[in-house]
């Protein structure tokens, strides 16, 4: 939950370093980043964070679900529920994020050799870098 704010700040620094001046149109995050602190700290951003993930599994109706949100996350739940902007935009998150994981799993397997945050970081970051470099090389080859 505490990683969202540093990620947003790092993205701003990376964009500035790359001379990218376009504003981020939307910040999309899964329910692991849902917290009142994140919602309050990032209120000025076009931020959509899933506040619960139980609804698809439990089949709760929207009226029953509304009582499950912590007070600081009800505004985010309402923003996510706004058709078409909130719903449609958040649906795109899985199409943007999940293919990267699927490609890593397909290429390198589903199991990591190390455990714990530091161990997983040590293993997954080089795999992601290899994947991204491969995409860059293939893109450069196809454009030349």
C-alpha positions in Angstrom: 0.0 0.0 0.0 2.9 2.4 0.6 4.4 1.9 -2.8 1.9 3.9 -4.9 3.1 7.4 -3.9 6.8 6.7 -4.5 5.8 5.0 -7.8 3.9 8.2 -8.9 6.8 10.4 -7.9 9.3 8.1 -9.7 7.2 8.2 -12.8 7.2 12.0 -12.7 11.0 12.0 -12.3 11.5 9.5 -15.2 9.2 11.5 -17.5 11.1 14.7 -16.6 14.5 13.0 -17.3 13.2 11.7 -20.6 11.8 15.2 -21.5 8.3 13.8 -21.7 6.0 16.8 -21.0 2.6 15.2 -21.7 0.5 14.7 -18.6 -0.4 11.1 -17.5 -4.1 10.7 -18.5 -4.9 8.2 -15.8 -3.2 6.3 -13.0 -4.6 2.8 -12.7 -3.8 0.5 -9.7 -5.1 -2.7 -8.4 -6.7 -3.3 -4.9 -3.3 -3.9 -3.3 -2.8 -0.1 -3.5 -6.2 0.8 -2.0 -5.7 2.9 1.1 -7.2 6.0 2.6 -3.7 7.5 2.7 -3.1 7.0 -1.0 -6.5 8.4 -1.9 -6.0 11.5 0.2 -2.4 12.1 -0.9 -3.2 11.7 -4.6 -6.6 13.4 -4.8 -5.4 15.8 -7.5 -4.5 13.0 -9.9 -6.8 11.2 -12.3 -6.4 8.1 -10.1 -8.4 4.9 -10.2 -7.6 2.2 -7.6 -9.8 -0.8 -7.1 -11.0 -0.6 -3.6 -12.1 -4.2 -3.1 -11.8 -7.4 -5.2 -14.4 -9.5 -3.5 -17.4 -8.4 -5.6 -16.7 -10.7 -8.5 -16.3 -13.7 -6.2 -19.2 -13.0 -3.9 -21.7 -11.6 -6.3 -22.6 -8.7 -4.0 -25.0 -6.2 -5.3 -23.8 -2.6 -5.6 -26.0 -1.5 -2.7 -24.7 -4.2 -0.4 -21.2 -3.5 -1.5 -21.3 0.2 -0.6 -21.1 -0.5 3.1 -17.9 -2.5 2.7 -15.7 0.4 1.7 -13.7 2.2 4.4 -14.8 5.8 4.7 -11.7 7.2 3.0 -12.2 4.9 0.0 -15.9 5.5 -0.8 -15.1 8.4 -3.1 -12.7 6.1 -5.1 -15.4 3.5 -5.3 -17.8 6.0 -6.7 -15.2 7.2 -9.2 -14.7 3.6 -10.4 -18.4 3.1 -10.7 -19.0 6.1 -13.0 -19.9 4.9 -16.5 -18.4 5.0 -18.9 -15.2 6.8 -17.8 -14.4 5.0 -14.6 -15.4 1.5 -15.5 -14.0 1.4 -19.0 -10.8 3.1 -18.1 -10.1 0.7 -15.2 -10.9 -2.3 -17.5 -7.9 -1.3 -19.6 -5.6 -1.9 -16.7 -5.5 -5.6 -17.1 -4.8 -5.3 -20.8 -1.9 -3.0 -20.1 -0.4 -4.7 -17.1 -1.1 -8.4 -17.3 0.4 -9.2 -20.7 3.9 -8.4 -19.2 3.4 -10.9 -16.5 2.1 -13.5 -18.9 5.0 -13.0 -21.3 7.5 -13.3 -18.4 5.8 -16.5 -17.2 5.8 -18.0 -20.7 9.4 -17.2 -21.4 11.0 -17.8 -18.0 8.5 -20.1 -16.2 6.1 -19.5 -13.3 8.4 -20.2 -10.4 11.0 -18.0 -8.9 14.0 -19.4 -7.2 14.2 -16.8 -4.4 11.7 -15.8 -1.6 11.0 -12.6 0.1 10.8 -9.1 -1.3 14.6 -8.7 -1.8 15.0 -12.1 -3.4 12.0 -11.7 -5.8 13.3 -8.2 -6.7 16.7 -9.6 -7.4 15.2 -12.2 -9.7 12.3 -10.5 -11.4 13.8 -7.1 -12.3 16.5 -8.6 -14.6 13.9 -10.8 -16.2 11.7 -7.7 -16.8 14.8 -5.8 -18.2 15.5 -8.7 -20.6 11.9 -8.7 -21.7 12.0 -4.9 -22.3 15.3 -4.9 -24.1 14.1 -7.7 -26.3 11.0 -5.6 -27.2 13.2 -2.6 -28.0 15.6 -4.6 -30.2 12.7 -6.2 -32.1 11.0 -2.8 -32.5 14.2 -1.2 -33.8 14.7 -4.1 -36.2 11.2 -3.8 -37.6 11.4 0.0 -38.1 14.7 0.0 -39.9 
